[in-house]
Amino acid sequence: MGVRTPEQFLDGLRDDRTVYYRGQRVKAVPDHPELGMAARHAAIDFQLAENPKFRELAVYREGGDEYSAYYRIPRNAKDLMARSKLIETATTAGATLVILVKEIGTDALFALQRVLARNGDVTGLGRVDAFYRKCRDRDLALAVAQTDVKGDRSKRPSEQKDPDLYVRVVEKRHDGIVVRGAKVHTSCTPYVDEVIVLPSRTMGLGEEAWSVAFAIPVASPGVHLYASDYLHGSDDPFTRPISTNHKMIETLTVFDNVFVPWERVFFVDRPDLAGAAALTFVEFHRFTAVSYKLPLLDALVGAGIAIARANGIDHAGHVRDKLTWLVGYAETVRGLTELAALRCEVEAGVAYPHVFTSNMAKWTFARDFHKALETVQDLAGGLLVTGPSGMDWESAEVRPVLEKYLQGAWPTDRRLAMLNLIGELSTRLYGGYQALLAVHAEGSIEAEKLAMFRAYDPGRAFSLALQLAGLKND
Ligand SMILES: Cc1cc2nc3c(=O)[nH]c(=O)nc-3n(C[C@H](O)[C@H](O)[C@H](O)COP(=O)(O)OP(=O)(O)OC[C@H]3O[C@@H](n4cnc5c(N)ncnc54)[C@H](O)[C@@H]3O)c2cc1C
C-alpha cells in the first residue's frame, strides 16, 4: 500500500495499449508530444502527494497504512470538504484544468458501492470492494466511460439500427463476459491504468444486455482508443500561458469484443440497476465537478479585476457593476459547493454530497459561465484576438513598437500577459474547450435541472402556501 511517484505512474503507461492519434497508432504514450503532455498534466495528482506543502491534504493515513486521499471514503461533511479542497488544489496546480485521473474513478466507485449496497447485491458489492482496494493499494489512475455514442437520441438502446451504439454484452462465458460497442468523450483514457464502464441511462425490460457495469485495464485486447486532437499544437507560451503545458484528451472508446472476467463485472443483466448507477455516479461526480471549476472561476475573477486596472477603467461605474456580478457569480458557486458538503447524506457510513445542492451548484456554474466569459472579454477589449505573437514580442525590431503603443494604465508587458491569459481562458482553443465543458461535461444543463426537480422536497414551501391561503394540507 502507498502512493506512486509521478515517474512510476508515467512508466506504468508503457504497455501495448491501442491508442490512435491523428490516424496513427501511438507507440508510447509518455513519449508522444501531445499525449505525453496530457499524461504529465495527469501526473500532477501524483506530484501533490510528494510535495511537502500538500502531502497532508493528498495522502491519507489509516493505521500504519497510507494511500492517496482521493481513495479516502468520505464519512462526513468534513471529509467531503477535504475532498473538495484536494480537487480544487490539484486543479489550481493544473492551471485551471482538472487533473481527473483519480477524481472521476473514485466518484464511480463510491456510487457503485451505494447502488449495490442499497440493492443488497452481495456479489457485486464484493467485486467493487475488491477492485476499489486494488486501485487504492496500487495507486492506480482511472477513467470512467459512461457516455455512450447513442445514435438516434429519440430511440432507446434496443431500438437503435445498430445495437452496438450502446455498449452491450454479446457473449457470456463460464469465466466472464464479452462486450462490444463504443463510449465517447472519455477523458484521460490514453493515460490511465483502468477504465470503469457504466451505463449512461435507465434501461427497461428487454435491455438486459446493455445493463452492465465493469472495469478493464486500458491495455486489454479489443480496447481501442481514438484520441481527439482538439487541443493540438499549442506552441506559443506568450499567447497560450496554460495550454502549452496543460492538456486533457478525450477518446472515442471502442470495445471490440472485449473479454471481461467475472471478478471485474459489477453487475450484468440488471436493468433495475442501470439507471440508479448512472444517476448516482453523476450525483457524486457533479460535486467533484464544481470543486474543480472553482480555480477557473477564481482565474476569471482575478483576470477581470486585473485587466480593469491594466486598462485604467477600474473606477468606472459600469466596470464595478460587471465585476460585482462576476464576483457574486463565482462566490455563489463556491458557497453552494461548500453547502453540498455540509448538507451531505450519510448512508451505510459513507457521506454523499447533497443531490439538490450539488446540482444547483453545477447548474449555477453552467448557466452563467458564458456570461462570465463575456464579462471579462468586455473588460479586456479587442486585443484578445488581434494582439501580437510571442515571436513579435521576442523581435528587437517589433517589441519597442508594441511597448510604446500597447501600454495601458499598466506597462505593455504586464498588460499583454493579462490579455493573453484572458485570451487563453475565453477566446482561444482552451477557452472554447472550457466553454463547451461548462455546457455538456458532467451532464448537460438540462440534466442538472432535471436532477434538481427530482431531488427537491416541496413539502415545506407547499405547506406554508396552503397555511397562508387558509387551506388544509390533505
Ligand atoms: C470535454 C468533455 C469531457 C467529458 N468527459 C467524459 C468522461 O470522462 N466520461 C464520460 O462518460 N463522459 C464524458 N463527457 C460526456 C458528457 O457527460 C456528455 O458530453 C454529455 O453527457 C452530453 O452528451 P452528448 O455529447 O452525447 O450530447 P447529447 O446527449 O446528444 O446532447 C445534445 C443535446 O441533445 C439533447 N438531448 C439528448 N438526448 C435527448 C433526448 N432523448 N430527448 C431530448 N433531448 C435530448 C441534450 O439535452 C442536448 O441539448 C465529457 C464531455 C466533454 C465535452
The ligand as a Tripos MOL2 file, in Angstrom:
@<TRIPOS>MOLECULE
LIG
   53    58     1     0     0
SMALL
NO_CHARGES

@<TRIPOS>ATOM
      1 C1        -14.5940   17.6680  -22.6040 C.3       1 LIG1
      2 C2        -15.5710   16.6120  -22.1810 C.ar      1 LIG1
      3 C3        -15.1640   15.5950  -21.3390 C.ar      1 LIG1
      4 C4        -16.0370   14.5650  -20.9980 C.ar      1 LIG1
      5 N1        -15.5830   13.5270  -20.2220 N.ar      1 LIG1
      6 C5        -16.3760   12.4370  -20.0480 C.ar      1 LIG1
      7 C6        -15.8760   11.2700  -19.3870 C.ar      1 LIG1
      8 O1        -14.7350   11.2460  -18.9200 O.2       1 LIG1
      9 N2        -16.6740   10.1780  -19.3110 N.ar      1 LIG1
     10 C7        -17.9370   10.1680  -19.8160 C.ar      1 LIG1
     11 O2        -18.6100    9.1450  -19.7150 O.2       1 LIG1
     12 N3        -18.4480   11.2680  -20.4330 N.ar      1 LIG1
     13 C8        -17.6950   12.3870  -20.5590 C.ar      1 LIG1
     14 N4        -18.1980   13.5090  -21.1820 N.ar      1 LIG1
     15 C9        -19.5360   13.4110  -21.7250 C.3       1 LIG1
     16 C10       -20.5440   14.3830  -21.2210 C.3       1 LIG1
     17 O3        -21.0650   13.9700  -19.9980 O.3       1 LIG1
     18 C11       -21.5380   14.4730  -22.3890 C.3       1 LIG1
     19 O4        -20.9930   15.3890  -23.3170 O.3       1 LIG1
     20 C12       -22.8750   14.8720  -22.0350 C.3       1 LIG1
     21 O5        -23.4550   13.8430  -21.3010 O.3       1 LIG1
     22 C13       -23.6760   15.1740  -23.3190 C.3       1 LIG1
     23 O6        -23.7400   14.0540  -24.1770 O.3       1 LIG1
     24 P1        -23.5720   14.2220  -25.7590 P.3       1 LIG1
     25 O7        -22.3140   14.9270  -26.0330 O.co2     1 LIG1
     26 O8        -23.7520   12.8790  -26.3710 O.co2     1 LIG1
     27 O9        -24.7310   15.1680  -26.1980 O.3       1 LIG1
     28 P2        -26.2580   14.8290  -26.3620 P.3       1 LIG1
     29 O10       -26.7180   13.9510  -25.2440 O.co2     1 LIG1
     30 O11       -26.5200   14.3740  -27.7360 O.co2     1 LIG1
     31 O12       -26.8940   16.2630  -26.1390 O.3       1 LIG1
     32 C14       -27.1070   17.2120  -27.1860 C.3       1 LIG1
     33 C15       -28.4480   17.8690  -26.9300 C.3       1 LIG1
     34 O13       -29.4770   16.9160  -27.1240 O.3       1 LIG1
     35 C16       -30.3590   16.8830  -26.0040 C.3       1 LIG1
     36 N5        -30.8400   15.5150  -25.9200 N.ar      1 LIG1
     37 C17       -30.1050   14.3780  -25.8640 C.ar      1 LIG1
     38 N6        -30.9090   13.2920  -25.8210 N.ar      1 LIG1
     39 C18       -32.1780   13.7510  -25.8340 C.ar      1 LIG1
     40 C19       -33.4610   13.1260  -25.8090 C.ar      1 LIG1
     41 N7        -33.5900   11.8000  -25.7440 N.pl3     1 LIG1
     42 N8        -34.5420   13.9160  -25.8300 N.ar      1 LIG1
     43 C20       -34.4380   15.2610  -25.8730 C.ar      1 LIG1
     44 N9        -33.2520   15.9070  -25.8940 N.ar      1 LIG1
     45 C21       -32.1340   15.1670  -25.8890 C.ar      1 LIG1
     46 C22       -29.4800   17.3320  -24.8170 C.3       1 LIG1
     47 O14       -30.2440   17.8530  -23.7300 O.3       1 LIG1
     48 C23       -28.6350   18.4070  -25.5000 C.3       1 LIG1
     49 O15       -29.3740   19.6140  -25.5490 O.3       1 LIG1
     50 C24       -17.3530   14.5780  -21.4870 C.ar      1 LIG1
     51 C25       -17.7760   15.6250  -22.3100 C.ar      1 LIG1
     52 C26       -16.9170   16.6420  -22.6600 C.ar      1 LIG1
     53 C27       -17.4150   17.7290  -23.5510 C.3       1 LIG1
@<TRIPOS>BOND
     1     1     2 1
     2     2     3 ar
     3     2    52 ar
     4     3     4 ar
     5     4     5 ar
     6     4    50 ar
     7     5     6 ar
     8     6     7 ar
     9     6    13 1
    10     7     8 2
    11     7     9 ar
    12     9    10 ar
    13    10    11 2
    14    10    12 ar
    15    12    13 ar
    16    13    14 ar
    17    14    15 1
    18    14    50 ar
    19    15    16 1
    20    16    17 1
    21    16    18 1
    22    18    19 1
    23    18    20 1
    24    20    21 1
    25    20    22 1
    26    22    23 1
    27    23    24 1
    28    24    25 2
    29    24    26 1
    30    24    27 1
    31    27    28 1
    32    28    29 2
    33    28    30 1
    34    28    31 1
    35    31    32 1
    36    32    33 1
    37    33    34 1
    38    33    48 1
    39    34    35 1
    40    35    36 1
    41    35    46 1
    42    36    37 ar
    43    36    45 ar
    44    37    38 ar
    45    38    39 ar
    46    39    40 ar
    47    39    45 ar
    48    40    41 1
    49    40    42 ar
    50    42    43 ar
    51    43    44 ar
    52    44    45 ar
    53    46    47 1
    54    46    48 1
    55    48    49 1
    56    50    51 ar
    57    51    52 ar
    58    52    53 1
@<TRIPOS>SUBSTRUCTURE
     1 LIG1         1 GROUP 0 **** ****
